[in-house]
Amino acid sequence: MNETIILGVSSSISLYKACEIVRAFQKREFQVRVIMTPNAGKLISPRLFQALTGHEVFLDLFADSSVERIAHIDLARQASLFLVAPATANVIGKFASGVADEFLSTFFLAASCPVVIAPAMHENMYLHPQTQENMARLRSRGIRFVLPGKGQLACGDEGWGRLAQPEAIVAVGLEALSRSTSLTGKRILVTAGPTRESVDPVRYFTNRSSGKMGYALAEEAASRGAEVTLVSGPVSLPVPFRGGLVRNVETAAEMEAAVFDLSAKADIIIMAAAVADFRPARTEANKIKKAGADLELTLTRTTDILAELGRRKSSRILVGFAAETEALEDNARAKLQDKNLDMVVANDVSQPDTGFGSDSNRVFVALRDGKSFQTEKMSKREVSSVIFNEIEGIIERKKNSPDP
């Protein structure tokens, strides 16, 4: 096995348990490389991990004088998993805020592999609102946590903050590795954001979609090894994955053309974009002036892209979204049937904490086989994970079902 685990070790008294984590991965034939924070190096000699792994331990960001490589970037290219155990409140805070002032925090920003964090600290620090907020921020970016247990702490107190057992940490790491390749070979098309329909050179019709849900879905798909194509309306978001294809569009007609052009090669299509249902029948060449009576505009229907995809679906998996303000479940189930979908994801956009533009969502999911459920409020990246878990379930059922 050629996969490499990068183990980050920070200055918790429980860092001696990291040795067991190293051995557990080695028994499964993984290569393990260790990064230590400077303070961790004061608690235990880096030579211990050097002896265990047979590799140099990364401690000093500027120790490597090679002009041919940048150590943290070179290491990030090798990483299949980045596991931090134990992780102190300080390290978690750095990760959450983007501070990069030593090797471990700098590597975090360079890494594109799955990340798992196992916190260890005193109960007061663990339960502090700032630590919990930092963890929530990292979870919203797809990072997994192995939560600490309750027991005797280094200072002699009893409470929450004790590092999880090494076998539990390794199990979550292995699950993250497995998930990171679960969609390898699958080609996924995701649409995101709003569309804009011009009235004149100054004005246009649009909607409140931020694109955050679609971008989270594209990021989750890429993190599971899929080949991702993202068709995006006008948004102010960075590209959420490396590699793949991003097609930027503005109007519903441009969205339609891009989707139909790309859909033939897709195994899975997720239509998360909020495409305009209507457009002005005529776009004025010059700005419409304020003069005379009220202005009347004639609107015409745009193509129902999702319905057309449903008619052309064949064996591919098709997922639609429904933005509703009433009768959420009934409208979602109707859309599931009317558009020939495998899954529909609906949310109540009238809610201020989970509507358009929010970083969180609360969705109702209905599947073609009759299964349905409502999620709790969670980050859009966590919602995307829920959605892809269901998609993988559909793939598995299709694989095991007899040909019609």
Buried (B, 14 or more C-beta within 10 A) or exposed (E): EEBBBBBBBBBBBBBBBBBBBBBBBBEEEBBBBBBBBBBBBEBBEBEBBEEBBEEBBBBBBEEBEEEEEBBBEEBBEBBBBBBBBBBBBBBBBBBBEEBBEBBBBBBBEBBBBBBBBBBBBBBBBBEBEEBEEBBBBBBBBBBBBBBBEEEEBEEEEEBBBBBBBBEBBBBBBBEBBEBBEBBEEBBBBBBBBBBBBBBBEEBBBBBEBBBBBBBBBBBBBBBBBBBBBBBBBBBEBEEBBEEBEBBEBBBBBBBBBBBBEBBEEBBBBBBBBBBBBBBBEEBBEEEEEEEEEEEEEEEEEBBBBBBBBBEEBEEBBBBBBBBBEEEBEEBBBBBBEBBBBBBBBBBBBEBEEBBBEBBBBBBBBBBBEEEBEEBEBBBBBBBBBBBBEBBBBBBEEEEEEEEE
